[in-house]
């Protein structure tokens, strides 16, 4: 099902924004020879739907049966309900495997990445997105940093620990970048979001912090880490 049919009122605007969001985790340099695309933790399936629009053959996987049903019914894509620690696929199957904000929730990130490595074909890529435990936000706000998110987040990663884990599993040419900056993390703990005066105060307190965004991202201190790794043939 085409995205334009699902969102006729927003048309080109939605398409442009959606493509931009897709490119953040699947850059163009990764699309040299498309094939089977697997998203682990696909949720409602919007990323799989975008990948399908861009000529990937997609499969979604999620541990939530409700999410799988929504993804399949909304986008008409194949979705499996399964644990990510033992993937129900043959070895050397996929060209690209994506995990967005999944790894930090798993009891064994190493086992999950080992399974990803197994199901990737030769010269296949993994694309990851996780919170950055070395972010400027974490350093400034300490225990109030919202991405600790205990007990839902079982593991936290820095650029160094994530790169080391990927290389230990066997991935080569690992690339790490950071993105996003949340100047409202601390004030959001103190001030209600629905109160208009409080929202204005949060805005005033947060605006100067945006000046730090280029520095934070350049030094891998953004709130989010994105990583890519190659299974060499």
NUKETOR-934006 format. One record per residue (C-alpha): residue in three letters; y, x, z. Coordinates in pm, 1 decimal. Layout:
<nodes>
<node residuo="ala" north="Y" east="X" up="Z"/>
...
</nodes>
This chain:
<nodes>
<node residuo="unk" north="0.0" east="0.0" up="0.0"/>
<node residuo="unk" north="335.1" east="141.8" up="-104.6"/>
<node residuo="unk" north="595.6" east="205.3" up="162.8"/>
<node residuo="unk" north="861.8" east="37.1" up="-47.7"/>
<node residuo="unk" north="666.4" east="-286.7" up="-34.1"/>
<node residuo="unk" north="643.1" east="-271.9" up="342.5"/>
<node residuo="unk" north="1015.3" east="-202.7" up="384.3"/>
<node residuo="unk" north="1193.2" east="-373.6" up="92.4"/>
<node residuo="unk" north="1523.9" east="-412.4" up="276.6"/>
<node residuo="unk" north="1579.0" east="-47.5" up="352.6"/>
<node residuo="unk" north="1454.1" east="87.2" up="20.8"/>
<node residuo="unk" north="1585.2" east="429.0" up="-66.7"/>
<node residuo="unk" north="1731.4" east="497.2" up="278.0"/>
<node residuo="unk" north="1394.6" east="454.0" up="443.9"/>
<node residuo="unk" north="1226.4" east="663.1" up="174.6"/>
<node residuo="unk" north="1473.6" east="950.4" up="220.9"/>
<node residuo="unk" north="1445.2" east="951.4" up="601.2"/>
<node residuo="unk" north="1067.3" east="916.9" up="588.3"/>
<node residuo="unk" north="1033.9" east="1208.7" up="347.6"/>
<node residuo="unk" north="1255.9" east="1422.0" up="570.9"/>
<node residuo="unk" north="1037.4" east="1342.1" up="873.5"/>
<node residuo="unk" north="722.8" east="1424.0" up="675.6"/>
<node residuo="unk" north="862.1" east="1757.6" up="556.4"/>
<node residuo="unk" north="927.3" east="1869.9" up="915.4"/>
<node residuo="unk" north="553.4" east="1897.7" up="977.2"/>
<node residuo="unk" north="428.1" east="1935.8" up="616.5"/>
<node residuo="unk" north="669.9" east="2172.7" up="435.7"/>
<node residuo="unk" north="655.4" east="2198.3" up="58.3"/>
<node residuo="unk" north="507.6" east="2548.2" up="70.2"/>
<node residuo="unk" north="200.1" east="2393.7" up="234.2"/>
<node residuo="unk" north="133.2" east="2161.5" up="-59.1"/>
<node residuo="unk" north="-1.1" east="2419.3" up="-302.1"/>
<node residuo="unk" north="-308.9" east="2225.5" up="-405.8"/>
<node residuo="unk" north="-333.9" east="1890.0" up="-231.8"/>
<node residuo="unk" north="-661.8" east="1742.9" up="-114.7"/>
<node residuo="unk" north="-804.0" east="1579.0" up="194.7"/>
<node residuo="unk" north="-550.3" east="1524.4" up="473.5"/>
<node residuo="unk" north="-661.3" east="1451.8" up="831.6"/>
<node residuo="unk" north="-428.3" east="1349.3" up="1111.2"/>
<node residuo="unk" north="-578.4" east="1371.4" up="1460.2"/>
<node residuo="unk" north="-401.8" east="1132.9" up="1695.0"/>
<node residuo="unk" north="-266.2" east="928.7" up="1404.5"/>
<node residuo="unk" north="-138.7" east="643.4" up="1624.3"/>
<node residuo="unk" north="-1.5" east="365.5" up="1404.8"/>
<node residuo="unk" north="-62.5" east="575.3" up="1094.0"/>
<node residuo="unk" north="288.8" east="621.7" up="954.4"/>
<node residuo="unk" north="238.7" east="992.3" up="880.5"/>
<node residuo="unk" north="-89.5" east="925.1" up="698.7"/>
<node residuo="unk" north="87.1" east="656.1" up="497.1"/>
<node residuo="unk" north="358.1" east="903.2" up="396.6"/>
<node residuo="unk" north="96.6" east="1163.2" up="302.6"/>
<node residuo="unk" north="-80.9" east="905.4" up="88.0"/>
<node residuo="unk" north="249.2" east="827.6" up="-85.8"/>
<node residuo="unk" north="272.9" east="1198.4" up="-165.8"/>
<node residuo="unk" north="-70.1" east="1204.4" up="-331.1"/>
<node residuo="unk" north="-281.9" east="1331.3" up="-41.7"/>
<node residuo="unk" north="-622.0" east="1173.9" up="21.4"/>
<node residuo="unk" north="-579.3" east="1071.2" up="383.3"/>
<node residuo="unk" north="-798.8" east="1004.7" up="684.5"/>
<node residuo="unk" north="-662.9" east="911.1" up="1026.0"/>
<node residuo="unk" north="-836.0" east="963.3" up="1359.3"/>
<node residuo="unk" north="-739.7" east="832.6" up="1702.2"/>
<node residuo="unk" north="-914.7" east="776.8" up="2033.7"/>
<node residuo="unk" north="-744.2" east="436.5" up="2071.7"/>
<node residuo="unk" north="-926.1" east="153.2" up="1897.7"/>
<node residuo="unk" north="-608.8" east="-58.0" up="1905.3"/>
<node residuo="unk" north="-409.2" east="215.8" up="1730.9"/>
<node residuo="unk" north="-681.4" east="255.2" up="1467.7"/>
<node residuo="unk" north="-680.0" east="-117.6" up="1393.1"/>
<node residuo="unk" north="-300.6" east="-124.1" up="1364.0"/>
<node residuo="unk" north="-298.6" east="180.2" up="1133.6"/>
<node residuo="unk" north="-565.9" east="36.7" up="905.9"/>
<node residuo="unk" north="-419.7" east="-314.2" up="893.5"/>
<node residuo="unk" north="-62.0" east="-195.8" up="841.9"/>
<node residuo="unk" north="-113.9" east="76.5" up="584.3"/>
<node residuo="unk" north="-463.4" east="8.6" up="445.6"/>
<node residuo="unk" north="-574.6" east="365.8" up="514.7"/>
<node residuo="unk" north="-916.9" east="484.7" up="636.4"/>
<node residuo="unk" north="-909.6" east="543.5" up="1012.3"/>
<node residuo="unk" north="-1183.9" east="647.6" up="1254.0"/>
<node residuo="unk" north="-1190.2" east="591.1" up="1629.3"/>
<node residuo="unk" north="-1327.0" east="913.8" up="1775.6"/>
<node residuo="unk" north="-1278.1" east="1192.8" up="2026.3"/>
<node residuo="unk" north="-1098.2" east="1495.2" up="1882.4"/>
<node residuo="unk" north="-1319.2" east="1741.2" up="2071.6"/>
<node residuo="unk" north="-1618.7" east="1661.2" up="1850.4"/>
<node residuo="unk" north="-1496.3" east="1564.0" up="1506.7"/>
<node residuo="unk" north="-1726.7" east="1336.8" up="1301.3"/>
<node residuo="unk" north="-1686.4" east="1537.4" up="980.2"/>
<node residuo="unk" north="-1881.3" east="1801.7" up="793.4"/>
<node residuo="unk" north="-1762.3" east="2160.4" up="800.3"/>
<node residuo="unk" north="-1522.8" east="2285.8" up="531.4"/>
<node residuo="unk" north="-1395.2" east="1938.3" up="441.7"/>
<node residuo="unk" north="-1016.2" east="1918.3" up="472.5"/>
<node residuo="unk" north="-723.6" east="2089.9" up="305.3"/>
<node residuo="unk" north="-481.9" east="2007.5" up="588.7"/>
<node residuo="unk" north="-526.9" east="1889.1" up="948.3"/>
<node residuo="unk" north="-224.7" east="1769.9" up="1147.1"/>
<node residuo="unk" north="-196.6" east="1726.7" up="1525.8"/>
<node residuo="unk" north="139.5" east="1593.8" up="1643.0"/>
<node residuo="unk" north="179.9" east="1587.8" up="2021.6"/>
<node residuo="unk" north="-194.2" east="1578.1" up="2074.8"/>
<node residuo="unk" north="-294.6" east="1923.7" up="2194.5"/>
<node residuo="unk" north="-110.4" east="1896.6" up="2527.7"/>
<node residuo="unk" north="-309.0" east="1582.7" up="2618.3"/>
<node residuo="unk" north="-655.8" east="1730.5" up="2565.6"/>
<node residuo="unk" north="-878.0" east="1878.0" up="2839.2"/>
<node residuo="unk" north="-973.2" east="2168.6" up="2608.9"/>
<node residuo="unk" north="-715.6" east="2265.9" up="2342.6"/>
<node residuo="unk" north="-934.9" east="2561.5" up="2244.9"/>
<node residuo="unk" north="-1234.0" east="2338.7" up="2170.7"/>
<node residuo="unk" north="-1014.0" east="2098.6" up="1975.1"/>
<node residuo="unk" north="-871.2" east="2379.6" up="1760.7"/>
<node residuo="unk" north="-1218.8" east="2524.4" up="1709.7"/>
<node residuo="unk" north="-1328.5" east="2187.7" up="1573.2"/>
<node residuo="unk" north="-1023.2" east="2177.6" up="1347.8"/>
<node residuo="unk" north="-1108.5" east="2525.1" up="1221.7"/>
<node residuo="unk" north="-1465.8" east="2411.9" up="1149.9"/>
<node residuo="unk" north="-1369.3" east="2106.1" up="941.8"/>
<node residuo="unk" north="-1098.7" east="2287.3" up="744.8"/>
<node residuo="unk" north="-1199.1" east="2417.5" up="406.5"/>
<node residuo="unk" north="-1134.1" east="2771.6" up="289.6"/>
<node residuo="unk" north="-761.5" east="2837.3" up="263.7"/>
<node residuo="unk" north="-695.0" east="2514.5" up="454.2"/>
<node residuo="unk" north="-406.6" east="2478.7" up="698.7"/>
<node residuo="unk" north="-355.3" east="2329.5" up="1041.2"/>
<node residuo="unk" north="-11.9" east="2193.7" up="1138.3"/>
<node residuo="unk" north="70.9" east="2145.7" up="1507.1"/>
<node residuo="unk" north="355.8" east="2000.4" up="1709.0"/>
<node residuo="unk" north="377.8" east="2033.5" up="2089.0"/>
<node residuo="unk" north="648.9" east="2046.2" up="2358.0"/>
<node residuo="unk" north="795.8" east="2392.2" up="2412.0"/>
<node residuo="unk" north="752.7" east="2515.6" up="2770.2"/>
<node residuo="unk" north="994.6" east="2797.7" up="2693.8"/>
<node residuo="unk" north="1270.3" east="2565.7" up="2574.4"/>
<node residuo="unk" north="1625.6" east="2589.9" up="2693.0"/>
<node residuo="unk" north="1586.7" east="2243.0" up="2840.6"/>
<node residuo="unk" north="1292.3" east="2353.4" up="3053.8"/>
<node residuo="unk" north="1479.5" east="2661.9" up="3173.0"/>
<node residuo="unk" north="1791.3" east="2465.2" up="3264.4"/>
<node residuo="unk" north="1635.3" east="2154.1" up="3413.8"/>
<node residuo="unk" north="1323.2" east="2305.0" up="3573.2"/>
<node residuo="unk" north="1116.1" east="2034.8" up="3747.8"/>
<node residuo="unk" north="1334.9" east="1761.6" up="3592.2"/>
<node residuo="unk" north="1237.4" east="1862.1" up="3238.0"/>
<node residuo="unk" north="1097.7" east="1542.1" up="3088.8"/>
<node residuo="unk" north="825.5" east="1707.0" up="2879.9"/>
<node residuo="unk" north="625.4" east="1812.6" up="3186.0"/>
<node residuo="unk" north="513.4" east="1447.8" up="3169.0"/>
<node residuo="unk" north="245.7" east="1486.0" up="3434.7"/>
<node residuo="unk" north="-33.3" east="1380.2" up="3454.6"/>
<node residuo="unk" north="-45.0" east="1283.9" up="3085.3"/>
<node residuo="unk" north="23.9" east="1640.3" up="2969.6"/>
<node residuo="unk" north="-264.2" east="1861.8" up="3078.5"/>
<node residuo="unk" north="-140.7" east="2180.9" up="2909.1"/>
<node residuo="unk" north="192.6" east="2336.3" up="2818.1"/>
<node residuo="unk" north="261.7" east="2601.0" up="2556.0"/>
<node residuo="unk" north="516.5" east="2870.2" up="2482.5"/>
<node residuo="unk" north="552.3" east="3026.3" up="2135.9"/>
<node residuo="unk" north="346.8" east="3324.2" up="2255.3"/>
<node residuo="unk" north="62.3" east="3129.7" up="2417.1"/>
<node residuo="unk" north="32.2" east="2887.4" up="2125.3"/>
<node residuo="unk" north="21.4" east="3169.8" up="1869.8"/>
<node residuo="unk" north="-235.6" east="3359.5" up="2076.1"/>
<node residuo="unk" north="-458.4" east="3053.4" up="2111.2"/>
<node residuo="unk" north="-450.1" east="2984.4" up="1737.7"/>
<node residuo="unk" north="-532.2" east="3344.9" up="1653.8"/>
<node residuo="unk" north="-817.0" east="3355.1" up="1906.3"/>
<node residuo="unk" north="-971.2" east="3051.3" up="1737.8"/>
<node residuo="unk" north="-952.5" east="3234.3" up="1404.9"/>
<node residuo="unk" north="-634.2" east="3118.0" up="1231.9"/>
<node residuo="unk" north="-441.0" east="3370.9" up="1025.0"/>
<node residuo="unk" north="-78.0" east="3389.5" up="908.8"/>
<node residuo="unk" north="33.7" east="3184.0" up="1208.4"/>
<node residuo="unk" north="392.1" east="3061.7" up="1177.4"/>
<node residuo="unk" north="586.3" east="2930.5" up="1479.5"/>
<node residuo="unk" north="922.2" east="2755.8" up="1479.6"/>
<node residuo="unk" north="1115.2" east="2541.5" up="1724.2"/>
<node residuo="unk" north="1331.6" east="2236.1" up="1678.3"/>
<node residuo="unk" north="1524.9" east="1969.8" up="1867.4"/>
<node residuo="unk" north="1748.3" east="1996.9" up="2167.6"/>
<node residuo="unk" north="1795.2" east="1726.2" up="2430.9"/>
<node residuo="unk" north="2127.0" east="1762.0" up="2609.7"/>
<node residuo="unk" north="2070.8" east="1431.0" up="2791.7"/>
<node residuo="unk" north="1746.2" east="1524.9" up="2970.4"/>
<node residuo="unk" north="1906.3" east="1574.7" up="3310.8"/>
<node residuo="unk" north="2163.4" east="1296.8" up="3294.8"/>
<node residuo="unk" north="1899.4" east="1051.9" up="3175.6"/>
<node residuo="unk" north="1732.4" east="1094.5" up="3515.6"/>
<node residuo="unk" north="2048.7" east="990.2" up="3695.8"/>
<node residuo="unk" north="2222.7" east="734.8" up="3474.9"/>
<node residuo="unk" north="2084.4" east="408.2" up="3334.2"/>
<node residuo="unk" north="2057.9" east="386.9" up="2958.8"/>
<node residuo="unk" north="2156.2" east="19.9" up="2925.8"/>
<node residuo="unk" north="2478.1" east="49.5" up="3123.8"/>
<node residuo="unk" north="2760.6" east="109.0" up="2874.9"/>
<node residuo="unk" north="2987.6" east="319.2" up="3105.5"/>
<node residuo="unk" north="2690.2" east="530.9" up="3208.8"/>
<node residuo="unk" north="2594.0" east="587.7" up="2844.1"/>
<node residuo="unk" north="2949.1" east="700.8" up="2771.9"/>
<node residuo="unk" north="2934.5" east="949.8" up="3062.9"/>
<node residuo="unk" north="2600.3" east="1080.9" up="2935.4"/>
<node residuo="unk" north="2759.3" east="1130.9" up="2594.1"/>
<node residuo="unk" north="3052.2" east="1325.0" up="2737.3"/>
<node residuo="unk" north="2824.6" east="1543.5" up="2947.8"/>
<node residuo="unk" north="2591.0" east="1609.5" up="2657.3"/>
<node residuo="unk" north="2834.6" east="1685.9" up="2376.1"/>
<node residuo="unk" north="2914.2" east="2045.7" up="2482.3"/>
<node residuo="unk" north="2543.0" east="2117.6" up="2500.2"/>
<node residuo="unk" north="2502.2" east="2055.9" up="2127.8"/>
<node residuo="unk" north="2695.9" east="2376.4" up="2066.6"/>
<node residuo="unk" north="2387.6" east="2559.4" up="2193.5"/>
<node residuo="unk" north="2154.4" east="2400.4" up="1937.7"/>
<node residuo="unk" north="2166.6" east="2676.3" up="1670.1"/>
<node residuo="unk" north="2110.7" east="2944.5" up="1936.5"/>
<node residuo="unk" north="1823.7" east="2755.3" up="2098.3"/>
<node residuo="unk" north="1641.1" east="2694.8" up="1770.2"/>
<node residuo="unk" north="1697.5" east="3049.6" up="1643.6"/>
<node residuo="unk" north="1542.5" east="3188.6" up="1962.4"/>
<node residuo="unk" north="1247.2" east="2947.5" up="1960.3"/>
<node residuo="unk" north="1396.9" east="2761.9" up="2255.5"/>
<node residuo="unk" north="1414.3" east="2416.4" up="2100.7"/>
<node residuo="unk" north="1232.1" east="2133.7" up="2276.2"/>
<node residuo="unk" north="953.9" east="2115.7" up="2018.8"/>
<node residuo="unk" north="724.3" east="2385.0" up="1881.6"/>
<node residuo="unk" north="584.1" east="2352.5" up="1532.7"/>
<node residuo="unk" north="304.3" east="2583.8" up="1425.8"/>
<node residuo="unk" north="98.9" east="2639.5" up="1113.4"/>
<node residuo="unk" north="-216.8" east="2843.6" up="1075.9"/>
<node residuo="unk" north="-441.0" east="2934.0" up="780.9"/>
<node residuo="unk" north="-819.1" east="2939.6" up="761.4"/>
<node residuo="unk" north="-858.8" east="3217.9" up="512.7"/>
<node residuo="unk" north="-1127.8" east="3190.1" up="251.5"/>
</nodes>
